[in-house]
Amino acid sequence: MYTVYHILQYNRLMPPRTLRTMSLANNQSVEWIMVSANDRKTLQAIQQSYGYHDLDLADTAPPLQSTKLAIRDKYLFMILNYPVFDRKTRIISSAEIDFFIEKNRLTIVDTAGLSQLQVLYNQFESGELPAIYDVPHLLHVILESLVEAIYPMLRHISVDVEDIEKKLFKNFERSLIKELLRVKTNIVSVRKAIQGHKSVIRKLVGAARSRYVSVDRLQEYFDKLVDETKDVWDRLELQKNTIDALHETNASLLDYQTNEIMKTLTIISVIVFPLTLVAAIFGMNATGMPLVSHPYGFWVIIGIMALGAIGMLWLFKKKNWL
């Protein structure tokens, strides 16, 4: 994924190593290390290079972890989950991003390869990114970009919801339930990914201020980031309520359609059963059976059966069963 990959080695007794899954960029006094894998070899290299805690590296390894903030002596460890949209399947899943936050260095483990994160890193590496004053500033720029990347997904979900609503009331189909479940699952996935962001970011600001990273100058920006996260959550809440209402409406329409089919079949059964009984009785050929020897007996029996069917249909119509 990356063009140039390096690992810093602070222990001079160890020979320099190169690992394809790690990349380092410098911008003034800030270092940004991007890691694109969380396999055992990569995590061991990170530990040897930067001395991160075993528990944090264990959380970085699979499986997917929940959002959290861990305070260590020399750094802060943060896990945030972000939604990722698959254009082929049109399904949203969660991607874990791990942050090792030091005074002058930011290490990010991104195994999902988020495009917006890679764009920022390339701009940082080439110097195209506006002046970055310190790690909190860089972290804010990254988090704000990741939050902004959620809005296109929300717009996509809104379009899907509107499309489902139009189809539901104009051209109702049973296959619509699949679309409903897909959109409903996408909303749940985004909610699940960002549900802990607000509390973790607030803890991050408090932990950074009380320790070694100054964020007072960026307090307003981080507060704005919390507000943006809350705005995303509120939009998702509205979309969730809308899709739940459409799901209930779809279920009601399916139930109504099923009931109508069952009522029609029941009426047909009620009409056909007496006619079948009459036909069976006259089919016994017993001695003394009326109308059997009559020259127009067949048509008389057919007429009786037709009048019976018409009478039952009239009765059902009168009682508003049809």
N, C-alpha and C positions, 0 to 999 in steps of 0.2 A: 504493500500500500504506500509505503514511504520511499523516498529516493535515497536518503542518507540516514544510516542508523549507527548510533554510538552508545556506549555505556561509559559513564564517568567512573573512574576507579580512584577512591580516596585512599585506599591502602596502597602505598607505593611499593610494598614488597610483592604485590600481586601484579602479574603482567596485564597489560591492557587487553580487553576482550571486546569482541564485536558480536552483537545479537540483532538479528533482522527485525525483531519485534519491538525494538526500542529506538526512539529518536530524540535528540536533544537540540534545542534551539535557545540562543541567548539574545536578549534584547536589553541593552544597558545593564542594569544590575539584577535583572530577573531571569531565571532559568525556567524553561518549560520542557518537561520530559513527557513524551507521549509513548504509551505502551499499548500495543495492539493485540496482545495475547495474555492469557492468565494460566498458561501451562506451568508445570513444575519447574522446568528449566528457566523460564523467564522470571518466575517469582524468586527463585534462588539467586539469580543474578541481581535482582532488585535489592534483596536483603543484603547481599555482600557489598553492594555499591553504596547503599544509603542507610542501612541498619534499621529498617522499619521493623515493627513488632511482629512476632510470629502470628499473633491472633488477627492482626489487620491483614496480613498476607493470606491467612486462611479464609478470611471473609472475602478477599478479592478472588479467590479460586471459586470454581463452580461448586454448588448451584447458585442461582440468583438469590441475593440477599435483600432484606428490607432496608429502607432508609435509616441511617443512623449517623451519629457523630461521636467519635472517640477522642478523648483528650490525652495526649502523650506528653512526655517531658520536652521533646524537641520538635514536635509537629502535631497537627490535627489530622485525623483520618475521618473522611466523610464518604458516605454512600448515598447516591441519589439514583432513582430510576426514572427513565424517560421513555415515552411511547415511540414506537417505530412502526411506520406504515409500509406494508408490503404491497406494491402496486399490482403484482400478479394476482395474489389471492384477495386483495382488498381487506386484509385483516391487520389489526393493530396489535402488536405485542410489546412487551417491556424489555428495555435494555438497561443493564446496570453500568453506572459510571462511578469509578472509585477515585477519590481525590486524596492525595497526601500533601498537606499544606504546610510548608515551612516558611521561614522568614523571607528567604530570597529564592526559594525554589518551589515549583508546583509540579507534582507528578500526577499524571492522569492515566488510568487504565481504562481503555475503551475498546472492548472486544467486538462491539457491534459495528464499529466503523461509522459513526454518525457523520454525515456529510458536513453539517454545519460546524462541527467541531474540527474537522479536518481543514475546512476552509480558513477558519480562524488561525489554526496552527501554521498553515502555509503563509498567511499574511504576517503572522508574528515572526516567522523564520526569515521572511524576505524583507522585513522592515516596513511593509505596507500598512500594518496596523498602526493607528495613532499612538502617540507616546504612552507607554505603560509605566506608571510611576513605581508601583510595587506589586507584590503578590495579591493583596486584597483587590487592587484595581483590576488586575488581570482576571482574577476569579470572578469578579462582578461582570466583566465583559463576557466571559464564557457562559455564566449562568443565565445572563439576560438573553444571550443568543439562543441558548437551548430552550428557554421558555417561549421566546418568540417563534421558534420552530414548531411549537405545538398549535399555534393559531391556524395554520393551513389545514391541519388535521380536523380542528373544530369546524372550520368552514366546510370541509369535505363531509363531515358527519351531518351538518345542517342540511346540505344539499341532498344527502341520502334520505334524511328524515322527511324533507319536503316531497321528494319523489315517491316515497312510500305512502305518504298521506294522499297524494293525487291518485295513485293506483288503487288505494284502498277504497276510495269513495266513487271512483269512476269505472274501474275495470277490476273488480274483485277477483282474485285468483288464489287458489290454495298454495301455489308456489311462493306467494308473497311472504309466507311465514319464514322461509329461509333467509330472505333479505332482512326481515325484522330481527331475527336472531343474530345475524351477522352484525348489524348496526348496534344492537343492544350489547353484544359482546365487546365491540370496539369501545363503546362508551365506558363499560366497566373496566376495560384494560387501561384506558387513559386515567380514569379515576384512581385505580389501584396504583398506577405508577407515580402519581404526583400527590397522593393523599398526605404524605409526611413531609413534603417540601417546606411548607411554611414554618413548622415547628423546628425543623433541622436548621434552616437558615437563621432563625432567631437565636438558636443555641450557638450557632457558628459565630455570629456577631458578638455575643456575650463572652464566649470562650476566647476569641481572638483579642478582645479589648482587655480582658483580665490577665492575659499572658504576655505575648511577645509580638503580636502582629497588630499594628495600629490601623483601626478601621473608622476612627472618629470622622475623618474627612469624607468617608464614603458611606456614612450612616444613612444619609438621605437616599442614596442610590439603592442600598440593600433594603431599606424600608419600601421603596418603590418596587423592588423585585418581589417582596412579600405580597404587596398589593396586586401585582400582576399574576402571581400564583393563585391568589384568592379569586381574581377575576376569571381565570381559567376554570377554577373549581365551580364558581357560580354558573358559568355557561354550561359546564358539564351537568350540573344539577338540573338546569332547565331542560337540556336535551334528554336527560334520563327520564324526567317526568313526562316529557312529550312522547318518547318512544314507549314508555310503559303504558301510557294511555292508548297509543296506537296498537300496542300488543293486545291489550284488553279488548279494544274494538274489533281487532281481527279475530280474536277468540270468540267474541259474541257473534260476529258474522258467520263464522264457521259453525257455531252451535245452531244458529238460526237456520242456516242452509241445511244442516243435518236433520233438524227437526222437521223442516218442510218436506224433505225427501221421505223421512219416516212416516209423516202424516199421509203423504200421497200413497205410499206403499200400503199403509194400513187401510186406507179407504178402498184401494183396489182389492185388497184381500177380503174386506167385509162384503164388497159387491160380488166378487167371484165365488166366495164360499157357498152362499145359498144357491147360486146358479149351478154350481158343480153338484150340490146335493140333489137338486131337481133332476139334473141329467142322470145322476146315478140311480135315482129311484125309478125313472122311466126306462132305464137300461137293464132292469132286473128281469124283464119279460115274464113276470108272474101271471098266473091265470086270473082273469077278471080285471087286468090293468086298464083303467079308463084311457080312452083316446088312442089306444094302440091299434085298434082295428078300424079306426075312423079314417076315411080317405084323406082328410086334411089334418090328421093328428099331429104330424111332425111340425107343420107350420103353426098349429095352435100352441104346441109346447114352446116353440121358439118365441112366439108372441108373448106367452106368459112370462118367460125368462126376460124378455126385453122390457116388458112393463115393470117387472120387479126391479131391474137395474135402474130404469128411469125413475121409479118411485124412490129408491134409496138415494139417488143423486139429488132429487128434489128435496128430500128430507135433510141431507147434509148441507145443501145450499141454504135452506131455511134456518138452520141452526148456526150458520156462518162457520161451518167447518171446512168450507171450500173457498 
